[in-house]
Amino acid sequence: MFTAFVNALNECARESDVFRVFARGQGFLATYKCQKAFRIGSACTMVAIGAVSLEMIGWDAVVFELVSLF
């Protein structure tokens, strides 16, 4: 019972922050920044996976990754 109250109290703070961001007219900018950060993080992850697969498999992995992009 007590943990449900604490969880609800924590969610209220997060929801009020979301409402505050969108109420100030900065919602689009905040969404765009999150989208950009996600894309950069995904690209960095792809580079890291490529480096490890190149080390483990060899140059065949590079060909497979290039084919899988298209």
mmCIF file of the N, C-alpha and C atoms, coordinates in Angstrom:
data_MODEL
# 
_entry.id   MODEL 
# 
loop_
_atom_site.group_PDB 
_atom_site.id 
_atom_site.type_symbol 
_atom_site.label_atom_id 
_atom_site.label_alt_id 
_atom_site.label_comp_id 
_atom_site.label_asym_id 
_atom_site.label_entity_id 
_atom_site.label_seq_id 
_atom_site.pdbx_PDB_ins_code 
_atom_site.Cartn_x 
_atom_site.Cartn_y 
_atom_site.Cartn_z 
_atom_site.occupancy 
_atom_site.B_iso_or_equiv 
_atom_site.pdbx_formal_charge 
_atom_site.auth_seq_id 
_atom_site.auth_comp_id 
_atom_site.auth_asym_id 
_atom_site.auth_atom_id 
_atom_site.pdbx_PDB_model_num 
ATOM 1   N N  . MET A 1 1  ? 0.838  -1.186  0.000   1.00 0.00 ? 1  MET A N  1 
ATOM 2   C CA . MET A 1 1  ? 0.000  0.000   0.000   1.00 0.00 ? 1  MET A CA 1 
ATOM 3   C C  . MET A 1 1  ? 0.879  1.244   0.000   1.00 0.00 ? 1  MET A C  1 
ATOM 4   N N  . PHE A 1 2  ? 1.880  1.260   0.854   1.00 0.00 ? 2  PHE A N  1 
ATOM 5   C CA . PHE A 1 2  ? 2.740  2.436   0.948   1.00 0.00 ? 2  PHE A CA 1 
ATOM 6   C C  . PHE A 1 2  ? 3.567  2.622   -0.309  1.00 0.00 ? 2  PHE A C  1 
ATOM 7   N N  . THR A 1 3  ? 4.050  1.511   -0.901  1.00 0.00 ? 3  THR A N  1 
ATOM 8   C CA . THR A 1 3  ? 4.872  1.627   -2.110  1.00 0.00 ? 3  THR A CA 1 
ATOM 9   C C  . THR A 1 3  ? 4.054  2.148   -3.284  1.00 0.00 ? 3  THR A C  1 
ATOM 10  N N  . ALA A 1 4  ? 2.766  1.818   -3.342  1.00 0.00 ? 4  ALA A N  1 
ATOM 11  C CA . ALA A 1 4  ? 1.920  2.340   -4.409  1.00 0.00 ? 4  ALA A CA 1 
ATOM 12  C C  . ALA A 1 4  ? 1.792  3.853   -4.283  1.00 0.00 ? 4  ALA A C  1 
ATOM 13  N N  . PHE A 1 5  ? 1.689  4.345   -3.051  1.00 0.00 ? 5  PHE A N  1 
ATOM 14  C CA . PHE A 1 5  ? 1.601  5.784   -2.839  1.00 0.00 ? 5  PHE A CA 1 
ATOM 15  C C  . PHE A 1 5  ? 2.896  6.482   -3.247  1.00 0.00 ? 5  PHE A C  1 
ATOM 16  N N  . VAL A 1 6  ? 4.029  5.892   -2.920  1.00 0.00 ? 6  VAL A N  1 
ATOM 17  C CA . VAL A 1 6  ? 5.323  6.472   -3.276  1.00 0.00 ? 6  VAL A CA 1 
ATOM 18  C C  . VAL A 1 6  ? 5.499  6.470   -4.794  1.00 0.00 ? 6  VAL A C  1 
ATOM 19  N N  . ASN A 1 7  ? 5.106  5.389   -5.446  1.00 0.00 ? 7  ASN A N  1 
ATOM 20  C CA . ASN A 1 7  ? 5.205  5.330   -6.904  1.00 0.00 ? 7  ASN A CA 1 
ATOM 21  C C  . ASN A 1 7  ? 4.321  6.388   -7.558  1.00 0.00 ? 7  ASN A C  1 
ATOM 22  N N  . ALA A 1 8  ? 3.112  6.556   -7.065  1.00 0.00 ? 8  ALA A N  1 
ATOM 23  C CA . ALA A 1 8  ? 2.214  7.574   -7.613  1.00 0.00 ? 8  ALA A CA 1 
ATOM 24  C C  . ALA A 1 8  ? 2.782  8.967   -7.384  1.00 0.00 ? 8  ALA A C  1 
ATOM 25  N N  . LEU A 1 9  ? 3.389  9.181   -6.243  1.00 0.00 ? 9  LEU A N  1 
ATOM 26  C CA . LEU A 1 9  ? 3.985  10.483  -5.944  1.00 0.00 ? 9  LEU A CA 1 
ATOM 27  C C  . LEU A 1 9  ? 5.163  10.767  -6.870  1.00 0.00 ? 9  LEU A C  1 
ATOM 28  N N  . ASN A 1 10 ? 5.986  9.762   -7.171  1.00 0.00 ? 10 ASN A N  1 
ATOM 29  C CA . ASN A 1 10 ? 7.104  9.943   -8.091  1.00 0.00 ? 10 ASN A CA 1 
ATOM 30  C C  . ASN A 1 10 ? 6.626  10.218  -9.506  1.00 0.00 ? 10 ASN A C  1 
ATOM 31  N N  . GLU A 1 11 ? 5.566  9.547   -9.937  1.00 0.00 ? 11 GLU A N  1 
ATOM 32  C CA . GLU A 1 11 ? 5.051  9.766   -11.282 1.00 0.00 ? 11 GLU A CA 1 
ATOM 33  C C  . GLU A 1 11 ? 4.460  11.154  -11.445 1.00 0.00 ? 11 GLU A C  1 
ATOM 34  N N  . CYS A 1 12 ? 3.890  11.707  -10.400 1.00 0.00 ? 12 CYS A N  1 
ATOM 35  C CA . CYS A 1 12 ? 3.317  13.056  -10.483 1.00 0.00 ? 12 CYS A CA 1 
ATOM 36  C C  . CYS A 1 12 ? 4.392  14.082  -10.806 1.00 0.00 ? 12 CYS A C  1 
ATOM 37  N N  . ALA A 1 13 ? 5.551  13.942  -10.223 1.00 0.00 ? 13 ALA A N  1 
ATOM 38  C CA . ALA A 1 13 ? 6.628  14.900  -10.472 1.00 0.00 ? 13 ALA A CA 1 
ATOM 39  C C  . ALA A 1 13 ? 7.076  14.834  -11.923 1.00 0.00 ? 13 ALA A C  1 
ATOM 40  N N  . ARG A 1 14 ? 7.184  13.633  -12.456 1.00 0.00 ? 14 ARG A N  1 
ATOM 41  C CA . ARG A 1 14 ? 7.604  13.482  -13.857 1.00 0.00 ? 14 ARG A CA 1 
ATOM 42  C C  . ARG A 1 14 ? 6.547  14.028  -14.800 1.00 0.00 ? 14 ARG A C  1 
ATOM 43  N N  . GLU A 1 15 ? 5.286  13.756  -14.523 1.00 0.00 ? 15 GLU A N  1 
ATOM 44  C CA . GLU A 1 15 ? 4.224  14.236  -15.400 1.00 0.00 ? 15 GLU A CA 1 
ATOM 45  C C  . GLU A 1 15 ? 4.122  15.754  -15.353 1.00 0.00 ? 15 GLU A C  1 
ATOM 46  N N  . SER A 1 16 ? 4.327  16.350  -14.189 1.00 0.00 ? 16 SER A N  1 
ATOM 47  C CA . SER A 1 16 ? 4.262  17.809  -14.113 1.00 0.00 ? 16 SER A CA 1 
ATOM 48  C C  . SER A 1 16 ? 5.412  18.452  -14.879 1.00 0.00 ? 16 SER A C  1 
ATOM 49  N N  . ASP A 1 17 ? 6.576  17.805  -14.897 1.00 0.00 ? 17 ASP A N  1 
ATOM 50  C CA . ASP A 1 17 ? 7.690  18.321  -15.697 1.00 0.00 ? 17 ASP A CA 1 
ATOM 51  C C  . ASP A 1 17 ? 7.361  18.274  -17.181 1.00 0.00 ? 17 ASP A C  1 
ATOM 52  N N  . VAL A 1 18 ? 6.711  17.212  -17.626 1.00 0.00 ? 18 VAL A N  1 
ATOM 53  C CA . VAL A 1 18 ? 6.316  17.110  -19.033 1.00 0.00 ? 18 VAL A CA 1 
ATOM 54  C C  . VAL A 1 18 ? 5.317  18.204  -19.376 1.00 0.00 ? 18 VAL A C  1 
ATOM 55  N N  . PHE A 1 19 ? 4.338  18.403  -18.533 1.00 0.00 ? 19 PHE A N  1 
ATOM 56  C CA . PHE A 1 19 ? 3.352  19.451  -18.788 1.00 0.00 ? 19 PHE A CA 1 
ATOM 57  C C  . PHE A 1 19 ? 4.005  20.831  -18.813 1.00 0.00 ? 19 PHE A C  1 
ATOM 58  N N  . ARG A 1 20 ? 4.973  21.050  -17.932 1.00 0.00 ? 20 ARG A N  1 
ATOM 59  C CA . ARG A 1 20 ? 5.652  22.341  -17.876 1.00 0.00 ? 20 ARG A CA 1 
ATOM 60  C C  . ARG A 1 20 ? 6.454  22.606  -19.157 1.00 0.00 ? 20 ARG A C  1 
ATOM 61  N N  . VAL A 1 21 ? 7.134  21.584  -19.669 1.00 0.00 ? 21 VAL A N  1 
ATOM 62  C CA . VAL A 1 21 ? 7.926  21.747  -20.891 1.00 0.00 ? 21 VAL A CA 1 
ATOM 63  C C  . VAL A 1 21 ? 7.022  22.085  -22.064 1.00 0.00 ? 21 VAL A C  1 
ATOM 64  N N  . PHE A 1 22 ? 5.901  21.350  -22.193 1.00 0.00 ? 22 PHE A N  1 
ATOM 65  C CA . PHE A 1 22 ? 5.011  21.599  -23.321 1.00 0.00 ? 22 PHE A CA 1 
ATOM 66  C C  . PHE A 1 22 ? 4.230  22.894  -23.142 1.00 0.00 ? 22 PHE A C  1 
ATOM 67  N N  . ALA A 1 23 ? 3.959  23.305  -21.917 1.00 0.00 ? 23 ALA A N  1 
ATOM 68  C CA . ALA A 1 23 ? 3.212  24.532  -21.686 1.00 0.00 ? 23 ALA A CA 1 
ATOM 69  C C  . ALA A 1 23 ? 4.031  25.768  -22.032 1.00 0.00 ? 23 ALA A C  1 
ATOM 70  N N  . ARG A 1 24 ? 5.335  25.687  -21.922 1.00 0.00 ? 24 ARG A N  1 
ATOM 71  C CA . ARG A 1 24 ? 6.192  26.825  -22.247 1.00 0.00 ? 24 ARG A CA 1 
ATOM 72  C C  . ARG A 1 24 ? 6.464  26.938  -23.743 1.00 0.00 ? 24 ARG A C  1 
ATOM 73  N N  . GLY A 1 25 ? 5.946  26.015  -24.531 1.00 0.00 ? 25 GLY A N  1 
ATOM 74  C CA . GLY A 1 25 ? 6.143  26.061  -25.963 1.00 0.00 ? 25 GLY A CA 1 
ATOM 75  C C  . GLY A 1 25 ? 7.470  25.482  -26.412 1.00 0.00 ? 25 GLY A C  1 
ATOM 76  N N  . GLN A 1 26 ? 8.146  24.748  -25.534 1.00 0.00 ? 26 GLN A N  1 
ATOM 77  C CA . GLN A 1 26 ? 9.443  24.169  -25.869 1.00 0.00 ? 26 GLN A CA 1 
ATOM 78  C C  . GLN A 1 26 ? 9.351  22.667  -26.063 1.00 0.00 ? 26 GLN A C  1 
ATOM 79  N N  . GLY A 1 27 ? 8.145  22.172  -26.243 1.00 0.00 ? 27 GLY A N  1 
ATOM 80  C CA . GLY A 1 27 ? 7.950  20.734  -26.377 1.00 0.00 ? 27 GLY A CA 1 
ATOM 81  C C  . GLY A 1 27 ? 8.569  20.174  -27.645 1.00 0.00 ? 27 GLY A C  1 
ATOM 82  N N  . PHE A 1 28 ? 8.408  20.903  -28.751 1.00 0.00 ? 28 PHE A N  1 
ATOM 83  C CA . PHE A 1 28 ? 8.973  20.418  -30.011 1.00 0.00 ? 28 PHE A CA 1 
ATOM 84  C C  . PHE A 1 28 ? 10.489 20.365  -29.931 1.00 0.00 ? 28 PHE A C  1 
ATOM 85  N N  . LEU A 1 29 ? 11.104 21.389  -29.372 1.00 0.00 ? 29 LEU A N  1 
ATOM 86  C CA . LEU A 1 29 ? 12.559 21.426  -29.257 1.00 0.00 ? 29 LEU A CA 1 
ATOM 87  C C  . LEU A 1 29 ? 13.066 20.294  -28.363 1.00 0.00 ? 29 LEU A C  1 
ATOM 88  N N  . ALA A 1 30 ? 12.385 20.043  -27.266 1.00 0.00 ? 30 ALA A N  1 
ATOM 89  C CA . ALA A 1 30 ? 12.788 18.958  -26.370 1.00 0.00 ? 30 ALA A CA 1 
ATOM 90  C C  . ALA A 1 30 ? 12.640 17.601  -27.058 1.00 0.00 ? 30 ALA A C  1 
ATOM 91  N N  . THR A 1 31 ? 11.560 17.430  -27.808 1.00 0.00 ? 31 THR A N  1 
ATOM 92  C CA . THR A 1 31 ? 11.354 16.176  -28.535 1.00 0.00 ? 31 THR A CA 1 
ATOM 93  C C  . THR A 1 31 ? 12.416 15.996  -29.603 1.00 0.00 ? 31 THR A C  1 
ATOM 94  N N  . TYR A 1 32 ? 12.758 17.073  -30.300 1.00 0.00 ? 32 TYR A N  1 
ATOM 95  C CA . TYR A 1 32 ? 13.777 17.011  -31.345 1.00 0.00 ? 32 TYR A CA 1 
ATOM 96  C C  . TYR A 1 32 ? 15.155 16.668  -30.760 1.00 0.00 ? 32 TYR A C  1 
ATOM 97  N N  . LYS A 1 33 ? 15.478 17.242  -29.604 1.00 0.00 ? 33 LYS A N  1 
ATOM 98  C CA . LYS A 1 33 ? 16.754 16.927  -28.955 1.00 0.00 ? 33 LYS A CA 1 
ATOM 99  C C  . LYS A 1 33 ? 16.822 15.460  -28.545 1.00 0.00 ? 33 LYS A C  1 
ATOM 100 N N  . CYS A 1 34 ? 15.722 14.914  -28.033 1.00 0.00 ? 34 CYS A N  1 
ATOM 101 C CA . CYS A 1 34 ? 15.690 13.500  -27.661 1.00 0.00 ? 34 CYS A CA 1 
ATOM 102 C C  . CYS A 1 34 ? 15.844 12.613  -28.892 1.00 0.00 ? 34 CYS A C  1 
ATOM 103 N N  . GLN A 1 35 ? 15.190 12.997  -29.979 1.00 0.00 ? 35 GLN A N  1 
ATOM 104 C CA . GLN A 1 35 ? 15.289 12.224  -31.213 1.00 0.00 ? 35 GLN A CA 1 
ATOM 105 C C  . GLN A 1 35 ? 16.713 12.246  -31.757 1.00 0.00 ? 35 GLN A C  1 
ATOM 106 N N  . LYS A 1 36 ? 17.332 13.402  -31.720 1.00 0.00 ? 36 LYS A N  1 
ATOM 107 C CA . LYS A 1 36 ? 18.705 13.535  -32.210 1.00 0.00 ? 36 LYS A CA 1 
ATOM 108 C C  . LYS A 1 36 ? 19.673 12.723  -31.340 1.00 0.00 ? 36 LYS A C  1 
ATOM 109 N N  . ALA A 1 37 ? 19.508 12.780  -30.029 1.00 0.00 ? 37 ALA A N  1 
ATOM 110 C CA . ALA A 1 37 ? 20.374 12.026  -29.122 1.00 0.00 ? 37 ALA A CA 1 
ATOM 111 C C  . ALA A 1 37 ? 20.197 10.527  -29.326 1.00 0.00 ? 37 ALA A C  1 
ATOM 112 N N  . PHE A 1 38 ? 18.958 10.079  -29.578 1.00 0.00 ? 38 PHE A N  1 
ATOM 113 C CA . PHE A 1 38 ? 18.715 8.657   -29.824 1.00 0.00 ? 38 PHE A CA 1 
ATOM 114 C C  . PHE A 1 38 ? 19.403 8.205   -31.106 1.00 0.00 ? 38 PHE A C  1 
ATOM 115 N N  . ARG A 1 39 ? 19.324 9.015   -32.156 1.00 0.00 ? 39 ARG A N  1 
ATOM 116 C CA . ARG A 1 39 ? 19.959 8.647   -33.423 1.00 0.00 ? 39 ARG A CA 1 
ATOM 117 C C  . ARG A 1 39 ? 21.477 8.606   -33.302 1.00 0.00 ? 39 ARG A C  1 
ATOM 118 N N  . ILE A 1 40 ? 22.051 9.548   -32.590 1.00 0.00 ? 40 ILE A N  1 
ATOM 119 C CA . ILE A 1 40 ? 23.505 9.558   -32.398 1.00 0.00 ? 40 ILE A CA 1 
ATOM 120 C C  . ILE A 1 40 ? 23.925 8.342   -31.575 1.00 0.00 ? 40 ILE A C  1 
ATOM 121 N N  . GLY A 1 41 ? 23.175 8.026   -30.536 1.00 0.00 ? 41 GLY A N  1 
ATOM 122 C CA . GLY A 1 41 ? 23.475 6.851   -29.724 1.00 0.00 ? 41 GLY A CA 1 
ATOM 123 C C  . GLY A 1 41 ? 23.357 5.560   -30.514 1.00 0.00 ? 41 GLY A C  1 
ATOM 124 N N  . SER A 1 42 ? 22.347 5.483   -31.378 1.00 0.00 ? 42 SER A N  1 
ATOM 125 C CA . SER A 1 42 ? 22.195 4.288   -32.219 1.00 0.00 ? 42 SER A CA 1 
ATOM 126 C C  . SER A 1 42 ? 23.354 4.155   -33.194 1.00 0.00 ? 42 SER A C  1 
ATOM 127 N N  . ALA A 1 43 ? 23.791 5.267   -33.772 1.00 0.00 ? 43 ALA A N  1 
ATOM 128 C CA . ALA A 1 43 ? 24.929 5.228   -34.695 1.00 0.00 ? 43 ALA A CA 1 
ATOM 129 C C  . ALA A 1 43 ? 26.205 4.805   -33.973 1.00 0.00 ? 43 ALA A C  1 
ATOM 130 N N  . CYS A 1 44 ? 26.415 5.309   -32.771 1.00 0.00 ? 44 CYS A N  1 
ATOM 131 C CA . CYS A 1 44 ? 27.602 4.917   -31.998 1.00 0.00 ? 44 CYS A CA 1 
ATOM 132 C C  . CYS A 1 44 ? 27.556 3.437   -31.635 1.00 0.00 ? 44 CYS A C  1 
ATOM 133 N N  . THR A 1 45 ? 26.368 2.931   -31.320 1.00 0.00 ? 45 THR A N  1 
ATOM 134 C CA . THR A 1 45 ? 26.228 1.513   -31.027 1.00 0.00 ? 45 THR A CA 1 
ATOM 135 C C  . THR A 1 45 ? 26.539 0.673   -32.257 1.00 0.00 ? 45 THR A C  1 
ATOM 136 N N  . MET A 1 46 ? 26.084 1.140   -33.423 1.00 0.00 ? 46 MET A N  1 
ATOM 137 C CA . MET A 1 46 ? 26.360 0.404   -34.664 1.00 0.00 ? 46 MET A CA 1 
ATOM 138 C C  . MET A 1 46 ? 27.862 0.369   -34.957 1.00 0.00 ? 46 MET A C  1 
ATOM 139 N N  . VAL A 1 47 ? 28.551 1.471   -34.696 1.00 0.00 ? 47 VAL A N  1 
ATOM 140 C CA . VAL A 1 47 ? 30.001 1.505   -34.901 1.00 0.00 ? 47 VAL A CA 1 
ATOM 141 C C  . VAL A 1 47 ? 30.689 0.536   -33.942 1.00 0.00 ? 47 VAL A C  1 
ATOM 142 N N  . ALA A 1 48 ? 30.235 0.505   -32.696 1.00 0.00 ? 48 ALA A N  1 
ATOM 143 C CA . ALA A 1 48 ? 30.839 -0.399  -31.716 1.00 0.00 ? 48 ALA A CA 1 
ATOM 144 C C  . ALA A 1 48 ? 30.602 -1.865  -32.093 1.00 0.00 ? 48 ALA A C  1 
ATOM 145 N N  . ILE A 1 49 ? 29.385 -2.180  -32.526 1.00 0.00 ? 49 ILE A N  1 
ATOM 146 C CA . ILE A 1 49 ? 29.094 -3.552  -32.946 1.00 0.00 ? 49 ILE A CA 1 
ATOM 147 C C  . ILE A 1 49 ? 29.930 -3.914  -34.162 1.00 0.00 ? 49 ILE A C  1 
ATOM 148 N N  . GLY A 1 50 ? 30.096 -2.958  -35.074 1.00 0.00 ? 50 GLY A N  1 
ATOM 149 C CA . GLY A 1 50 ? 30.926 -3.202  -36.254 1.00 0.00 ? 50 GLY A CA 1 
ATOM 150 C C  . GLY A 1 50 ? 32.370 -3.468  -35.886 1.00 0.00 ? 50 GLY A C  1 
ATOM 151 N N  . ALA A 1 51 ? 32.890 -2.729  -34.939 1.00 0.00 ? 51 ALA A N  1 
ATOM 152 C CA . ALA A 1 51 ? 34.282 -2.927  -34.529 1.00 0.00 ? 51 ALA A CA 1 
ATOM 153 C C  . ALA A 1 51 ? 34.488 -4.295  -33.888 1.00 0.00 ? 51 ALA A C  1 
ATOM 154 N N  . VAL A 1 52 ? 33.554 -4.696  -33.041 1.00 0.00 ? 52 VAL A N  1 
ATOM 155 C CA . VAL A 1 52 ? 33.683 -5.997  -32.383 1.00 0.00 ? 52 VAL A CA 1 
ATOM 156 C C  . VAL A 1 52 ? 33.513 -7.128  -33.387 1.00 0.00 ? 52 VAL A C  1 
ATOM 157 N N  . SER A 1 53 ? 32.551 -6.986  -34.303 1.00 0.00 ? 53 SER A N  1 
ATOM 158 C CA . SER A 1 53 ? 32.356 -8.055  -35.284 1.00 0.00 ? 53 SER A CA 1 
ATOM 159 C C  . SER A 1 53 ? 33.527 -8.125  -36.255 1.00 0.00 ? 53 SER A C  1 
ATOM 160 N N  . LEU A 1 54 ? 34.152 -6.998  -36.552 1.00 0.00 ? 54 LEU A N  1 
ATOM 161 C CA . LEU A 1 54 ? 35.342 -7.017  -37.396 1.00 0.00 ? 54 LEU A CA 1 
ATOM 162 C C  . LEU A 1 54 ? 36.480 -7.757  -36.701 1.00 0.00 ? 54 LEU A C  1 
ATOM 163 N N  . GLU A 1 55 ? 36.597 -7.546  -35.405 1.00 0.00 ? 55 GLU A N  1 
ATOM 164 C CA . GLU A 1 55 ? 37.634 -8.222  -34.631 1.00 0.00 ? 55 GLU A CA 1 
ATOM 165 C C  . GLU A 1 55 ? 37.379 -9.730  -34.540 1.00 0.00 ? 55 GLU A C  1 
ATOM 166 N N  . MET A 1 56 ? 36.109 -10.102 -34.368 1.00 0.00 ? 56 MET A N  1 
ATOM 167 C CA . MET A 1 56 ? 35.780 -11.515 -34.164 1.00 0.00 ? 56 MET A CA 1 
ATOM 168 C C  . MET A 1 56 ? 35.669 -12.290 -35.479 1.00 0.00 ? 56 MET A C  1 
ATOM 169 N N  . ILE A 1 57 ? 35.030 -11.690 -36.479 1.00 0.00 ? 57 ILE A N  1 
ATOM 170 C CA . ILE A 1 57 ? 34.726 -12.422 -37.708 1.00 0.00 ? 57 ILE A CA 1 
ATOM 171 C C  . ILE A 1 57 ? 35.719 -12.102 -38.814 1.00 0.00 ? 57 ILE A C  1 
ATOM 172 N N  . GLY A 1 58 ? 36.076 -10.863 -38.946 1.00 0.00 ? 58 GLY A N  1 
ATOM 173 C CA . GLY A 1 58 ? 36.975 -10.446 -40.014 1.00 0.00 ? 58 GLY A CA 1 
ATOM 174 C C  . GLY A 1 58 ? 36.251 -9.525  -40.988 1.00 0.00 ? 58 GLY A C  1 
ATOM 175 N N  . TRP A 1 59 ? 36.800 -9.380  -42.155 1.00 0.00 ? 59 TRP A N  1 
ATOM 176 C CA . TRP A 1 59 ? 36.253 -8.431  -43.127 1.00 0.00 ? 59 TRP A CA 1 
ATOM 177 C C  . TRP A 1 59 ? 34.924 -8.886  -43.716 1.00 0.00 ? 59 TRP A C  1 
ATOM 178 N N  . ASP A 1 60 ? 34.561 -10.140 -43.557 1.00 0.00 ? 60 ASP A N  1 
ATOM 179 C CA . ASP A 1 60 ? 33.246 -10.596 -44.006 1.00 0.00 ? 60 ASP A CA 1 
ATOM 180 C C  . ASP A 1 60 ? 32.132 -9.868  -43.260 1.00 0.00 ? 60 ASP A C  1 
ATOM 181 N N  . ALA A 1 61 ? 32.395 -9.482  -42.025 1.00 0.00 ? 61 ALA A N  1 
ATOM 182 C CA . ALA A 1 61 ? 31.396 -8.764  -41.234 1.00 0.00 ? 61 ALA A CA 1 
ATOM 183 C C  . ALA A 1 61 ? 31.126 -7.389  -41.828 1.00 0.00 ? 61 ALA A C  1 
ATOM 184 N N  . VAL A 1 62 ? 32.131 -6.739  -42.372 1.00 0.00 ? 62 VAL A N  1 
ATOM 185 C CA . VAL A 1 62 ? 31.944 -5.416  -42.967 1.00 0.00 ? 62 VAL A CA 1 
ATOM 186 C C  . VAL A 1 62 ? 31.013 -5.515  -44.172 1.00 0.00 ? 62 VAL A C  1 
ATOM 187 N N  . VAL A 1 63 ? 31.213 -6.526  -45.000 1.00 0.00 ? 63 VAL A N  1 
ATOM 188 C CA . VAL A 1 63 ? 30.350 -6.726  -46.163 1.00 0.00 ? 63 VAL A CA 1 
ATOM 189 C C  . VAL A 1 63 ? 28.923 -7.014  -45.716 1.00 0.00 ? 63 VAL A C  1 
ATOM 190 N N  . PHE A 1 64 ? 28.763 -7.858  -44.705 1.00 0.00 ? 64 PHE A N  1 
ATOM 191 C CA . PHE A 1 64 ? 27.425 -8.173  -44.195 1.00 0.00 ? 64 PHE A CA 1 
ATOM 192 C C  . PHE A 1 64 ? 26.732 -6.927  -43.644 1.00 0.00 ? 64 PHE A C  1 
ATOM 193 N N  . GLU A 1 65 ? 27.452 -6.059  -42.929 1.00 0.00 ? 65 GLU A N  1 
ATOM 194 C CA . GLU A 1 65 ? 26.854 -4.854  -42.377 1.00 0.00 ? 65 GLU A CA 1 
ATOM 195 C C  . GLU A 1 65 ? 26.447 -3.879  -43.463 1.00 0.00 ? 65 GLU A C  1 
ATOM 196 N N  . LEU A 1 66 ? 27.264 -3.757  -44.492 1.00 0.00 ? 66 LEU A N  1 
ATOM 197 C CA . LEU A 1 66 ? 26.916 -2.861  -45.583 1.00 0.00 ? 66 LEU A CA 1 
ATOM 198 C C  . LEU A 1 66 ? 25.688 -3.352  -46.343 1.00 0.00 ? 66 LEU A C  1 
ATOM 199 N N  . VAL A 1 67 ? 25.587 -4.659  -46.513 1.00 0.00 ? 67 VAL A N  1 
ATOM 200 C CA . VAL A 1 67 ? 24.416 -5.219  -47.175 1.00 0.00 ? 67 VAL A CA 1 
ATOM 201 C C  . VAL A 1 67 ? 23.179 -5.046  -46.300 1.00 0.00 ? 67 VAL A C  1 
ATOM 202 N N  . SER A 1 68 ? 23.317 -5.197  -45.001 1.00 0.00 ? 68 SER A N  1 
ATOM 203 C CA . SER A 1 68 ? 22.165 -5.089  -44.102 1.00 0.00 ? 68 SER A CA 1 
ATOM 204 C C  . SER A 1 68 ? 21.664 -3.650  -43.956 1.00 0.00 ? 68 SER A C  1 
ATOM 205 N N  . LEU A 1 69 ? 22.487 -2.665  -44.262 1.00 0.00 ? 69 LEU A N  1 
ATOM 206 C CA . LEU A 1 69 ? 22.028 -1.273  -44.184 1.00 0.00 ? 69 LEU A CA 1 
ATOM 207 C C  . LEU A 1 69 ? 21.031 -0.942  -45.290 1.00 0.00 ? 69 LEU A C  1 
ATOM 208 N N  . PHE A 1 70 ? 21.155 -1.614  -46.410 1.00 0.00 ? 70 PHE A N  1 
ATOM 209 C CA . PHE A 1 70 ? 20.275 -1.319  -47.547 1.00 0.00 ? 70 PHE A CA 1 
ATOM 210 C C  . PHE A 1 70 ? 19.267 -2.399  -47.682 1.00 0.00 ? 70 PHE A C  1 
# 
